[in-house]
């Protein structure tokens, strides 16, 4: 099991709900569907959150080296490719797998007389914004996440007739074990996980077919905002 799996298992689900952990899913593998689809056992999904992401595309880089190895003078093409496999191609692989298996809820799905829509959210980052980039660096992370923003935008066009709303969401600067680690990020002023999750949930709730294809960001002290691409 990956780190954190046991913590997830202990989360109490909402009344009438359950939590199922699908083991062995590697979003960087082209064979991911062989693992994912059988374990879903025909479950049709109404909301997909593509949360798998990596600063460098590997767990083999020490946290102290994560930023340093992505400067212009040090970035390697192997690092670029590894980040793209996870951050850009990962969500595309998973989404294609679900769509090909007809496991996404669309406007054709009915519960009584009410049409349902599917929702696809891709967890991006503020560092993916071309307009907001004033500091450079982080080449693999920035560009792979900018690429997945374009994937989200294209999917919002291609899935509109199916009644599936798509949105890129930057969770804000959050104190997690992602990147240099929770304590370091907290010292840099990162927000608590709970605050970011509250913002993400509000953005999921507000997704409609009228606002599909947008890029939003959770802010530490204030309402969520629409990000410039």
WOURZI-V630934 format. One line per field, one symbol per residue. ss: DSSP state (h for helix, s for strand, l for the rest). phi: phi as a letter, one per 40 degrees, with the letter a starting at -180 (. if undefined). burial: b if it has 9 or more other ideal C-beta (glycine too) atoms within 8 Angstrom, else e. Layout:
ss = ???
phi = ???
burial = ???
//
This chain:
ss = llllhhhhhllllllllllllllllllllllhhhhhhhhhllllslssssllllllllllllhhhllhhhllllllhhhhhhhhhhhlhhhhhhhhhhhhlllslllllssllssllssssssslhhhllllllllllhhhhhhhhhhhhhhhhhhhhlhhhlssssssslllslllllllhhhhhhlllslhhhhhhhhhhhhhllllllllsssslllllllsslll
phi = .cdgccccccccccdgbabbcccgcbccbccdccccccccfgccbcbbbcbcaacbgaccbcdcbdcccbcdcbcbcccdccccdccbcdccdccccccccfbbcbcccbbgcccbbcbbbbcbaccccccccbbggfdccdccccccccccccccccbcccgbcbacbccgcbcbccgchcccccccgcccddcccccccccccccbccbcgcbbbcbcbiccbcccc
burial = eeeebeebeeeeeeeeeeeeebeeeebeeeebbebbbeebeeebbebbebeebbbbbeeebebeebbebbbeeebeeebbbbbbbbbbbbbbbbbebbbebebbbbeebeeeeeebbbbbbbbbbbbbbeeebeeebbbbbbbbbbbbbebbbebbeebbebbbbbbbbbbbbbbeeeeeeeebbbeeebbeeebbeebbebbbeebeeebbbebbbbbbeeebeebee
//
